[in-house]
Amino acid sequence: MIEAKIKSVQCISPAGLHQMSYKEWGDEANPRVLICVHGVTRVGDDFDNLARALAGHYRVVAPDVAGRGRSGRLRNPQFYNVLQYVSDMVTLIARVTANSGDGVDWFGTSMGGLIGIALASLPDTPVRKLVLNDIGPTLDPAALLRIGDYIGQDLRFPTFEAAARFVREVSQSFGEHSEDEWHKLASDVLRQEPDGQWVRHYDMGLALPFRSATPESAQADEAMLWAAYDAIRCPTLLVRGEHSDLLSRETAAIMAGRGPRASLVEIANVGHAPTFIHDDQIAIARQFLIGT
């Protein structure tokens, strides 16, 4: 089995320096780099299966976005936003492409897709191909409220089993998975405190930007995201879970007809978001990114 190396890079926010951890698979000398970025409460470990499947073609890099997993926390949680994450990814890309000077391909799930939209829209962007996994510029308000409420709950569990049951319950929209897969999906985002209790892996400060959002700021954010999407020029694949409550079928259809005119694939019997753990989903990414 191909194993990943765990590395880190130092990044900066207006509040100071922080470390961003990332997993790396494949040949370090390979100039073809795929950056895989997770959703708002997930981690780079989500891409273990996808990375192993593509590591023969790519050097695959999957960061833990600031405030999650192995990465450091921001001193001011108000900076947990897409602009800060884009800045961190530019630093990461500079690190992993230092010897080649080439661009990267991008796979972004949910929040990772929003970061990808923002980065791919910029003049002289390093992004060559873009996969957006169940995300677009228009986000369902009810789904955002659900996610914001979920993020801000400082929950503690007496056992791993109790914590894993919670993760499984709130992740049912991921679709069907085996018991072993559910165990990994839970263990990747849980950690044990010194007092023995189990908690989620991220900074509770992530909820602050959600709580401070207003209808006016949400409207402005949506307008900026559509402007960014329309500026993208690279080949783009949009994946939608059939039952997604975050990316509507209507929004997906609009994205297929404007901006980069994304190729659209809908995955049956899945909501938000497809995990790309299974071979049939991995094949969708492989076909778009590699052509085989």
Order of alpha helices (4+ residues) and beta strands (2+ residues): beta-beta-beta-alpha-beta-alpha-beta-alpha-beta-alpha-alpha-alpha-beta-beta-alpha-alpha-beta-alpha-beta-alpha
